[in-house]
């Protein structure tokens, strides 16, 4: 294609495609000439009437509703023009006729615009106010023609560019400046400038990113000259309805003429999707009646579930208060009413004794956070889309062809993974998510987007359950997962998750994607068919729950989930023809969407990979370190019990990074992987070692997705970047693996792989001073692993025979030695365990006193081997320090009576069965019978029989929060009882549950469960007490217990 000569204006026969484009340009010019906006300045009402009529006509042409478009909604465009001269009124008409030729200065004066920057919007703007803006880039005729020519060479021919060419041909000078503009909106406190920057970064398809990419490459001065202007006269208050907001944005776009703007959509919030007749029939053939049946059988949540959800809300609030940086509440405190909103949308209805379904979202929008708006009830486009789709499917079920968003939103309860504006500390957040799920125990969880689905697929243990590169292939494929707590991971005797917490997970595309790009029908069809499948599965869950209830029992949770999965599984749906057809069409729709996305990427096609900047390389290095540490290092000698415990836990976690070399289809995969993991030398990284072994995989085409992801960024030079075909070349894959290995090795000392160092590591793994067990640990050198775990190897001679115990104590990573010569010496202090370096300098830990070291004795309570660790401290601490810590020893039940030598410790009673938790069902409780003296329940039973032989009343208030209730609190009485029971194997567990403070509230529901197990007929009632005015919280909620008398059949 001919390129522009410097300083030349493109001729009318600009390209070989002009013959195809010319009729379009002529038609557009004729259309413009027929609009009655003219160029003669009008005055007063005539000007406004002319502008309003043109806007209405353009909206009708774009098939938009104009029912609400009264003249008052467009009057802001003429504000002040009636009092000014003819020039501004002429500019107002010219902006409407051909805004490309109107300068920014004239546009600012005509519409009274104010430039927007990163600074807060000028004037007093209330949060929630809708702001409308225009982004404008000045560009010369030559540069604009060059961009369009480049697009044509790449096969990009947007109609907007044809309009630009028609205008360019009017230029008489190659340096004539035109203006390319984009209309948008945002909600305060976000400024228009901030919103545009967010959009330009997050959008990866459509005209806007395409133009910005080309502008930055071919006209960098124009790119830098772009400015954002707010139309202050167009502001709408926070109480304005979404429809009014949409109409105002559409009016502005129509005023400037969408055909010349970068806006590909006509504006507005959301336009309903109406599927094809074939897809409508596809759904009706499923024969569901979910919405009607649910409405007929719904039950409100029982009081106990409501109280538990209240406790969960309290946990969320406490987490936010204790972690203001991780949640963003330091900058944006929790709005009044926000926690109540979270509670309302999380409160489920039950049917036949079960919560049928829950939606799991990713995060909350800024608008909904500040407005305390729920997912379905706020201004979130994603919530509006989901509600519209569900309302339409409900109408189809009822054989109705109109719907108006009347879907009962509490049919499906809703929670977000991140209910805060900042996304950090995913491990702690997932604990809060599973806490809620264990309370409500839904049969089906609908996960919205890659992150929630990947977490659910990993049983909420980590975030790598699904591949990130091809998530769409997993959409709509149900699977059985669990939201059980993670205790089973560390119990070598338990190979499967606990019963009672399984669920069906259905991955969805995130509904927020619809607001980006052109809203392709391929995307909305995948949304629609995935929701059709979800409604079908929810309907079957309702049917199965009803059948179980009709038999006289609500049905076992896991049995229902297994039956549901067997009925609707993706790979075998028992000859269910309508369901098979639905799966078939869903797969076709997903393929169509992938093809559409690939075509977009091909159009944008980048020819080469840009060189990584030092900043990007530094970020990659940090992420690689985090990934290596997340995959853990081998602990203990190969095949030791310590290693076996770690390997069993890693296998249960199913972390893809440590299984790269063992594809999912490997025969006896668990045995093969564990044999490899048990053989690694101590200190080796599982992730690095697994990646290294992938070079032995055959064939290359069988590489797992995790391996592909790991080496994609290290592709050899000269290979194409738009596909992974190069991975079928054995030599290229080996080269990429070597590059990845070199990158990871750059984080290790230079001599890490020398023969001497490798030999030394092997010797240390087999035998060495650091790996021997010592009776006296004071002053000895200890190992601190790369992830911050301090390893103490202690020989307990108080038992017969002596017992070797390994303590793994997690410390901050700052405690890790930086070099091989930087040693750590353990010191036993008055109130904890400390460290010094090789020269005697004390290693300090922020927030810990000098006599607490790096691991306080208060921390002992929360260690898995707390009693043994306290014995170790007593055996190693100097006599003076032991005397100073005698009080804490009594609290731990390990007092040595102030003697200067360790008192003999009797043989410990073996542990029996543990405490009952709120989520445990009746079958679990029945397995506790009969109660043995070494069972956890025995300790509480004996206390109740001693203090409340005939029943009685007490409260479960936290004495530290409500001192006035302490005298009647079970917490105070049971703690006194425990003082003389420290030899019981479950003493410490009960002590932790009954310790007043921030963690007590989460244990109340478990305490109640044990009370009701031991004394059937026990009831609880929620109470509230006013606190002193000096307290930040004015009231405190607690439980009053009416303890039943023991029955003849009581445990």
N, C-alpha and C positions, 0 to 999 in steps of 0.2 A: 504494500500500500504506500502511496506517495506520502512523504512526510512534509510538514510545513517548512517553507523557507523562512529564515530569520526575518522578522519584520513584515511577513506577508499575511494578508487576511485570507482565510480559506475561501476559495471560489464556490459558486453555487453547485458545481459538480464536484463536491468535496471528496467523495469516495465512490468506490464502485457500487456501494449499496445505496447511493443517493436515489436511484430510480425506485427502490422499494420504500425509501423513507420519505421521498418528496410528497406523495399524496397525503401522508400523515401530517406533515408540517403544514401543508396548505389547509387541510381540514381543521387543524387546531387554530390557524390564523382566521379562518372563516368563522369558527365558533366564537373566537374572541371578539370579532367585529360585530357579531349579532347580539352580544351582551350590551345592554343599554346603560353602560357606565359612562361612555363618551369621554371627552377631554375638556369640555367647557365647564368652568367652575360653577358649582351650584351653591346655593346658600341655605342655611337653616335646615328645616325639615325635609326639603327636597333632596339635599345631599344625603342625609341619613336614609331616606326612603330608597334612593337609588342603590346605595351600598347594601342595604338590607335585602332588596330584591335580588341583586346579583348573588349574594351569599345563598339565599334560598334556592335559586335556580341551580347553582353549582352543587349543593347538597342533594337535590333531587336527582341530578345527573349521576351522582355517586351512589344512588339508591339508599340514601340515608333518610331517616324519619325527620320531618320538620314540624311535627305536631306541636312541640313545645317552643319552637323558635319564634317567639313574639319579638317585635321591634325593640323592646326594652333590653333584651339580651345582647343586642349588637350596638346599642347607643354609645358604649364606651369607645368605639372606634372613631366617633365624631366629636368626642369631648373637647370643647374649646375651639373647634374649627369655625363655628359660626361667628366668633368674635375676631378672627384673624383675617389676613388678606387673602386675595385670590390664589397666591402662590401655594400656600399650604393646602388649600382645598383642591388645587390641581394635583398636588403631590399625593393626596389621599386617593384620588381617582387613578393616578398613574401607578401607585402601589398595587391597586386592584387589577389594572390592565396588564402591566408587565413589570413586576417588582424587580426583575433582574437589572434593570437600568436605573433604578432609583438608588442614590447614594445613601450610606448609613446616616450622614448628617441630616439629610432631608427626612429620612424615615424617623429619626429621633425627634426632630422638631414636630413632625406631623402627628405622631402617636404618643408624644410625651414620654419617651422611653428613658430608662435609667440603666446605666451599665452595671452589671452584676459581677462581683468578684468573689474570692473566697471569704471575704469579710461578711459578717451578718448583714442581712437586708436592711437598708436604711429605713428609718421610721419604726414605729411600734407595731410589730407584726406578731400576732398571736399564733402560737403553735397550732397547726392544723389548717392555717390559711392556705388556699390554693393560689399558687403563683404561676403566671404564664410568661414565657420568654421566647426570644428569637435569637438564634445563633447565626452570625453573618460572617462570611469570608469574602474579602475583595480579591478579584483575580482578573488578570488581563485577558483580552480576547485570544492572544496567541497561546498563553498557558492553558486556557480552558479548551481550546481546540486540540492542543497536544494531548491532554488527558483523554479526551473523547477518542482521538485517533489510537491511542494506546489501548483503550478498552476494546475498540473494534478489532485490533489485532489479536486480542485475547479472547475474542468471541463474546464480549459483553456488550449488549445493545439495549440499555434501558430506555424507555420512551422519554424519560426526563431529559436525557442527553440530546435527543432529537429536538426537543423544544429549545434547548440551549443553543444548538447549532443554528436554528432558525433566527434566534436573536443575534448571534454573533455576526451573521451575514449583514446585519444592519450597520455594523461598525465601519467607520471611515478611517480608523487609525488602529494599528496593531496593538497599541498600548491603551486602548479604551478599556476602562475598568468596569466589570460587571460584579454582581454580588450574588453568591449562592447562599441560600438560607435554609434554616431548619426551625420548625416551631415545636415547642415542648412545654411541659408543665411539671411542677413539683409541689411539694407541700412543706411549708415552714415547720421546723427551723432550717431545713435544707435550703440552700440558696440555689437559684437557677444555674449559676456557674458550677457549683458542686454537682448538681444533678446531671448536667451535660457531661462533665468529666466521667462520672460513674457510667453513664450510658455509652460513651465512646469507648470505654474500656471493656464493659461487659458484653456489648453486642458484637457478635462475630459473623453476622450475615446481613445482607440487605444493602441498600444504597449508601447509608451513612458511613459504615466502616469502609466500604469500597472507595467512596469519595475521599475520606480522610487518608487512607493509605496512599492513593494516587497523588493527593495534594501534597503530602509530606515528601514524596519522592521527587515530584516534578516541579513543584512550586513551593518550596519550603518557606519563602517569605510570606506568601499568602496564608500558609498554614499557621505561621506564628502570629499573623495579623488578625486572626479570628477573634471576635468579641461576642459576648453574651449580653443581651439587653432585656430588661424586664418591662412588661407592659403593666405599669402600676395601676392604671385605670381598670384593668381587667381582673384585679384580685377578687376572690370570693371568700366569704367567711367560713370558718370551720364547720358551721352547721349546714352549709349548702349541700344539697343532695347530689349523689353521684351523677344523676341524669343532667342536672344543671351544669356541673363541671364538664361533663362530656360535651354538651352542646356548645359551651363557650370555646373549648379547644377546637371543635369542628368548625365553628364560625370563623375563628382566626385563620385556620388552614384554608378554608374556602375563600376568605378575603384575599389572601396572598396567591391563591390558585395552586392547588396541590400539584398540578402538572408541571410547575416550575420549581417546586420545592424538593428538598431531599426526603420529605415525609412520604413513605410509601403507603401509609394507612391514612384514612380520612380523619383520624383522631378518635378520641373517646375512650371509654374504659374497656368495653367488651361487647361484642356482637354475638348473639347466640349462634351456635352451630346446629344446622339441620342436616342429619345424615341422609344418605341415599335411601331409596325405597328398599333396595336389597339389604342394607344394614338394618333398617327398621324391621323387616321380616325376619332377619337373623335373630333379633332379640325376642320378638313375639313368639317365635318357634320354641324358645327355651321354656315357655310356659310358667314363668315365675309369678309369684304373688307376694313378694317379700314385703313391700311397703304396706299393703293391706293387712297381711298376717301379723306383721310387727305391731301395727297400731292396735290390733285386736287383743294381743297377748302381752303387751308391755307391762312391766311392773317397775315401780320406783325402786331405787337402790335401798337395800336394807340399812338400818341405822348403823350397824357395825361397819359396813363399807363406807358410809358417809363419814363416820368418825375417822376411819383410816385415811380417807382422802383428805380430810382436814389435817391430819398429821403429816401427810405427804406435802401439802401446801406449806405447812410450817417448816418442813425440811427445806423446801425450795427457798423460802424466805431467809432462813438461817444461813443457807449456803451463800446466798447473795450478800448478806450482811458480812459474812466472814471472808468472802472472796470478792471484794469490790472491783479489783483490777480484772479478774478473770471473767466477770459478768458485765462489766461496764457500768455498774451502779455507782461507781465513784464519780463519774461524770454525769450520768443520767440516773438519779435515784428512782426507786420504784414509784411510779405514779399512784396516787390514791385510787383505789378501786381495781388496780391491776391484778392483784392476787385473787380477788373475788371473781374476776373474769376468768382467770385460769381454772379456778375451781368449777365454775359453772360449765365450761365447755368440756372439762374432763369428767364431769359427773354422768355416768351412763344410765340408760334404762336396761332392765333385764327382761328376758323372755324365757319362761320355763326354768328359771333359776340360773340362767347363764347370761353373761355379757356376750352378745353375738359378734360385734365388730368394733374396732377402734382404728382411727386414722392417725398415723404417725407422720407428722410433718418435720421439716428440717429446722426452720427458725422463724421468728416473728419479724414482721416488717417494722420499720421505724414508725410509720403512720399508725399501725395497730398498737404498738407499744405505748406511744405517747397518748393515743386516744383510748387506751384500755378497751380495745375492740377485739372481739373473738374472730376466729378464722372465718366462720360463716357470716358473722354479723358486721364485720368491719369493712374497710375500703380496700382490702387486699384483692387484687385482681384474681389471684390464684383461688381464694375462697369463693369469689363470685363465679368463677368458671366451674368449679366442682359442684357448687350448689345448682347452677343452671343445668349441668349434665344430669345430675341426680333428679332434679325436678322433671326433666324431659323423660327420663326412663320411668319415673313414677307415673307420668301421664300415659306413656305407652302401655304400661301394665294395666292401667284402668281404661284402656281403649279411648283415651282422650288425645286430641291433636293440638291442644293449646296448653301452655303451662306458664306460670307466672312466679316461679321461685318459691312456691309454698312448701318445699321440702322441709320436714320436721328435722331440724339440725341435730337434735339429741338422739336421733336414730343411731348415729355413729358418734361415739365420744371422740374427742380430739386432744392430742398433746403434741408439743414440739420437742425435738431433741434439744434444741437450744431455745429456751424461753427468754433469752436475754439478747442484747444487741451485740455483745462481744462473744466470740466463739473460741474458748480456750478450755483446756483440761477436760478433754473428751471422756477420759476414764471415770472421773467423778460424775460427770453428767450422765453417763450411761448407767451408773448405779442408781441415780434418781429416776431415770426412765424405767428401769426394771422394777424399782420399788413400786411405782404406780401400777405396772402391768401385773405384778404379783398380788396386788390388792384387788384389782378388778377381774383378772384372769379371763381376758377375751378369747374366744375361740379363733377369731380371724383378726389379723393386723394388716391394714392396707398402708404400705410404706410409700410416701410421696418423694421420690427422687433417689439419686444414687447413694448419698450418705446414709439416710435412714434405712434404706434397703440393705446396704452393705453391712451396717451394724446389726440389723436383725438377722441377716444370713450368718453372721459370726456369733449368733446367740448373745449379742451385746457384750462380748468379751473384748473385741477390738473393732477396727473400722475397715478391715480388709477382707470382708466376706465375699465380695463380688468384684470382678475386674472393672477398673475405671475406664478402660479404653473402649469397651464395647458393651456398655451397660444396657443399651436398648435390646440386645439379644436376650436379656434376662427378664424383660418386662412381661408381666402377665403369666409367668411360670410359677405356680404355687409350690411351696415346699414346707415341710414340718421343721419347726425350730423350737427353741425353749427360752423362757425368760427366768429360769431358775437362778438363784444366787450362785456365786462362783466358788463356794466352799468345796464343791465336789471335784474341782480341778486339782486340789491339793490333797485329796484323799485317795491314796493309792489303791484302796480296796473298792473304790467306786469308779467303774469304767463308763457309766452312762449317767446323764443328768437325772436329778431326782424326779420322781413322778409328780404329776399334777400341774405342770407348768408348760406343757407343749402348746403350740398354736400353729395355724396356717398363715404363712406370710405370702402376700401377693405384691410384688414390686410394681410401682406405677412410675411413669414419667412425671417429673415435677411439674405441677400445673402452672408454675410461674414462667416456664419457657415460652408460653403462648404470647407473652407481651413483646417478645423480641422478633425482629425480622418481619416477614410478610404474612405471618399466621397461616402457613401452608395447610391445605386441606389434609395432606398426608399426616401432619402432626396431630390435628384434631381427630382424625379417624382413629389413630392409635389410642388417644385419650378415650374416645367413645367405646371402642371394642374392649379395652381393658376394664372400663367400668361395667360394661355388659357382663363380662366374665365375673367380676367381683360381686355384682348383684346376684348372679346365679349361685355362686358359692355361698354367699350369705344366706340365700334362700334355702339352700340345702342344709346349712347349719341350723337354721330355724326349724326345719322339718325334723331333723334328727333329734334335736333337743326336745321337741314336742312329743316325738315317739317315745323317748326315754321317760318323759314326765308322765305320759299316759299309762306307762307300765307300773307307776307307783313310786318311782324313784327319779330324781333329777338326772341321773346318769353320771358315770365316771367321766371326769374331764378328758383324760387322755384317750379313753375309749371313743368318745365322741370325735375328737380330733383325728384319730386314726381312721375311723369310718368315713369321715368327711374327706380326708385326703384320698382314700381308696376310691371314693365316688367321683372325684373331680381331678385326679392327677393328670398331668400333661401328657405323659407317655402311654397311658393306658386308661381310657375312660369307659371301659365295659360296654362298648357298642352303643354308647349314647350318641346318636347321630347328630342332633342339634349342637351338642357340646363339641363334637369333633369338627363340625363345620365352623363353629366359632373360633376354635383354636387355629384352624386352617386359615381363616380370613385374617385373624390377628397376626399370624406369621407373615402373611402377604402384605399387610399394612405396615408392619415393622420394616420389611424389606424395601417397600416403596419409600418410606421415610429415610432409611439409610441411603438409598440411591439418590434421593433429593439432596441430602446433606453432602454426599460425596461430589455431586455435580457442583454444589456451591463452592466446596473446597477446591475443586479442579478449576473453576472460573477464577478464583482468587490466586491459584497456584503460585507458590513461591519457588523460584528456581534453585535456590541454594540455602543452606543453613547459615545464618549470620554467626560471626565469631562471638563467643561468649565474653561478656565484659567481666572485669575483675569482680564487680559486685555480684553478678549472676553466678560466677564460679564459687565465690565465697558462700552464697546461699545454698548452692548445690552441695558444697562440702558439709555445711551444717546439717542439711537434711540427710545426707548419707550417713553422718555420724549418728543421728537420731534413729535412722533405720537399722543400723548395725546394733545399737544398744537395745532397741525394741525387740530384736531377734535374740537377745541375750548371749552370754558367753557360757561355755561349758564349765560347770562347777564340779569340784570333787574329781577324784581319779576315775578313769574309765571303768564302767561296770560297778561302781560303788553304789551303795544305797542312796547316797546324796545325789549322784548323777541320775539314778533311776527315777527318783522323785521328780527331779526337774524335767526329765524327758517325758514322763507320763503327763505332767501338766502341760508341756508344750504341745504334745499330740492332741490333747483335748481342746486346746485353744485353736488348732487348725490355722495357724498363722502361715499364709502362703509364702512369705519370705524365707522361711527355713525349710521349705519343701520344694524348692525350685527344681531339684534334680530328680524328684519322684513324681512323675505325672499322675493325674487322678486315675488313669486306667491301669496303673501298675498292679501286677498280681501280688497278692499279700502285701499291699502297700504299707500297712501299719508295721508289720514285722520288718520289712526292708528298711523303712525309715528309722525305726527305733534301733536296729542293729548298727546302722551308720552313726546315729547320734550318740550311742553309748561308747563308740570307739574313738571319738574325738579326744585330742589332748585337752587337758584342763586349760581354760583361758581362751580357747579358740572361739571365734564368732560363728554361730550356726549359719547366719545369713551369708557371710563371706565364703564359708566352706561349701555351703549348698550351691552357691552361684558358681564356684570353681568346678564342681563336679558336673555341671550341666554340659561341659564340653564333651562328655562321654555319651550324651544322649544320641540315640539313633531312632528314627530319622530326624533331620533338622526340622522338617515340616511339623513334627510332633512336639515342638517346644511349647511349654505351658505359657499362658498369657503373662504370668508374672515374670518369666525369663525374658519374654519379648519386650515387656515394659522396661525391664532393667537394662537391656542392651540397646534399646532403640536410640537413645541419645548418644551412643558411642558408635554409631554406624561408621564404617570406613569412608574415607574421602572418595567422592566421585559417584556414590550410589544415589539413586533417586530417593526423594524424601516423601513422596506422596503414596507410597505403598511399602509393604514389608517383603516383597518378593526376594530381596537380596538374602533373606534369612534361609532360603533354600540352598544357598551356596555354603558348603561346609567351611571353606577357607575364610570367607567373609565373617561367618559367625565366630570362628576361632579368633579372628583379629579383633572383633568387637568385644569378646569376652576378655581378651588380654588387655584391651584398653580400659574396660571396666575394672579389672583387677588392679591395674596400675593406679587408677583413680582412688580405689579403696585403700591400696597400700600406702598412698601418700599421707594417710593419717597415722601411720605407724612409724616407730623409730627407724632410722636408716639401716640399722643392723638387725632388724627384727627377724629377717629370713636368713641370716648368716648361719652356716653349719653349727657354729659354737652355740648361738642362741637357741637354735632348734633342738640341739642335743641337750642343752640345759633345761629347756622346757619339758622334754621327755623325762629327764632324770627327776625333775621336781614333781612331775605327775606321778611317778612311781614312788619316790621317797625323797624327803628333804626336811630340813629343820622347820620350814614354814608349814609343813603339812603333817607334823607330828602332834600328838595329843599330850598336853601338859597338865599336871595337877595344879601347879602354881603358874598363872598366866601373867601376873604382875611384872611389867618391865620386858615382856617378850615382844618380838616383832610379829606383826599380824599382816594378813593379806587383805587389801581392799580392792575389790574388782572394779572394772571400768564403769559399771553402772552404779557404783557407790555402795556396794554390799560389803560390809566388814565381816570376815569369817573368823570366828573364835572356835578353837578345837580344845575342849576341856575334858579332862579325865576326872570323873566323879567317883572318888574313893569312898564316899559314904554308903555306897551300895555294895552288895556282895553278890557276884563279883563286881569289880569296878566297871563303870559304864563310860564309854567314849561318846561324847555329845558334841555335835556341830551346831553352833549358833550362827544364823545368817541375820545380820543386823543392818537394815537399810539406812544409809546416811546420805546427806547431800553429795552430789557429784564433785563439789569443791574439795571434798576430803580425799579424792583420788590422787595418788602420787603422779607427778608430771613426768618424771624420768625414772629410769631403773635404779638410780642411786638414791632416790628420795624415799626413805623408808618411813614406816609408821610403827610407833611403840605404844602398846596399850597400857593405860594407867587406871587403877580402880580408885575412884574418888569418894568423898563423903556422901554424895547424892547422885552418883552416876558413874559412867565409864568414860574416860578421857583418852586423848591421843597426844603424843608429842612426835616431833620429827627426830631424825638421827642425831641432831645436835642438842636435843633437849628443849627446843622451842615448843611451847604449848600450841596445839591446834585448837582454835576457837570456833564455835558455831553460833551464828546470830540468834539472839533470844535466849541463850543458855548461860547460866551463871558459871563462875570459875570452879565451883565445887560440883557442877553437874556434867562437865565435860562436853561430849558430843552426843551422849545418849543418857538422858536423865532417868533416874529410878522411877519417876512418874510414868515414863514410857514403857517400863517393864510390863505394866498391866496389859498393854495391847500387843505384846509379843506372843507368838504362837507357843513358845516354850517358857512362859513367864515364870512359873514356879522354879524350873530348873535354872533359869538365868539368874534368879535371885539367890539360889543356893550357890551358884558360881561366884556371884559378887561377894556373898558373905564369906566364902572360903578364901577369897583373894584380897579383900579390902583390909587395910591396917586396923588395929584394934580401936584407935581413937576415932577413926571415921565410922566404924561400926557403931560405937556408942552414940555418936551424933545422929545416926540415922535409925536409932532404935524405934522411934515412933513410926516411921514409914515401914519398917520391917513388920510391926504389928498389923499395919493396914493390909500388908500383903500376906499376913498369916505366916511369916517366916521369922518371927522374933528370936534372937539368940540370947535374950535376957542379959544383955550388956556384958557378956563374957568376952574375954580377949581372944578366945579361940573358938572356932566353929563348933557348935553343938552337934552331937550325932543326930542324923536325920533318919527317922524310921523308914522302913520300906513303904513306898507309896502304894495306896490302894489303886488298882487298875480302873480306868475309866469305864463306866457303863454307857447307857444310852443318853443322848444329849437332851437339851431343852426342846420343848415344843415351840414352834413359831406360828404366828398368826395364819400364814398361808398353808400350813399343813392341814390336810383333810382328816376326817374321822378314821380312815384306814391307818394313817400314820400314828394317830393317837392310840388306837387299839394295839398296835405293835409295841407300845410302851408297857403293856401289862404282861405279867405282874411286875410291879416296881421293885427293883433290887436296891440294896443299900448304896451301891456305887452309881446308881442312876442319878441324873440331874434332878429329876422330879422328886426324889426321896428327900432332898434337903428342904424344898419348899413345903412338901407334905408334912414333914415332921414339925416344921415351924407352925403351920396352920393348926395342926392338931394340938400343939402346945399352947398357942395364943388364942385360938378361935375354935375351941373344941365344939361349941354349939352354934357356930356361925357368928355373924356380927357385921358391923359396917366400918369402913375406913376409906381413906382417899388415896389416890395415886399421884398426888401433887408432888412437884419437885420442891423440896424445902429451901433450896437456894433461890428459887424464884418467888415463892410464896411462903415466907417464914411463918406467917400466921396460921398456916395449915399443918405445920411440921408435927405438932403433937399427935395428930390423928392420921399421919401419913404412914403407909406401909413401908415407904422407903426408909424412914428413920428406924422403925422397929426391926425390919429384916436386916438392916445393916448391923444393928447391935447383936442380933442373933448370930450373924456370920462371924463375929469377932472370935468366937470360940470354936469355929468349924473349919479352920484353915487347912486341916488335913484332908478334907473331903476333895476328891478329884475335880469336882465342879464348883469348888469354892470361888475360884477366880472368875469364871464365866458369870456366875450370879453377881459377883462384886461389880463387874463391869456394867451389867444391866442395871444395877441399882445405885450406881454412882451418880449423884446429882451433878448437873451441868448441861452443856449444850448437846451432848449425845443421848441424854436420858429420854428425851421426848420420843425418839424413834423406837425405843424399846417397850413403851407402854403397851402397845397392842399385843406384843409377844407375852408380856407379863399377864395380861388379861386372858390370853389363850390358855396359859398354864393354870390360872385360877379356875377357869371354867372346866378344864379337864379334871382337875383334882376334886372340885366341888360342883358337880352338875346342878344346875338350877341357879347358879350365881348370875346376878344381873349387874349392869353398869349404867350409870346415868351421867351425862355431861353437865358440868356446872361451871359457873363463872364467878370470879371474885375480883373486886376492885383493888387495885394496887395503890400504894401511896403516890401522891401527886408528883413526887420527885422522880418517880420511875418513868422511863421513856414510854413504856407500854402501860396504858391505863387499866387494862384488865388482863386476867390470866385464866385460860380455860384448863380444866382438869376433869378427871373422872372420879365419881363417887361409886364405891363398890358395896353391894349388899351380898355378902358372902353366905352361901347356903350352908346349912349344917351337913356334916358327912352322912351320906346314905349308906345303907347296909352293903350296897354293891360298889361303893366308892373305892377308888384305887388305894 
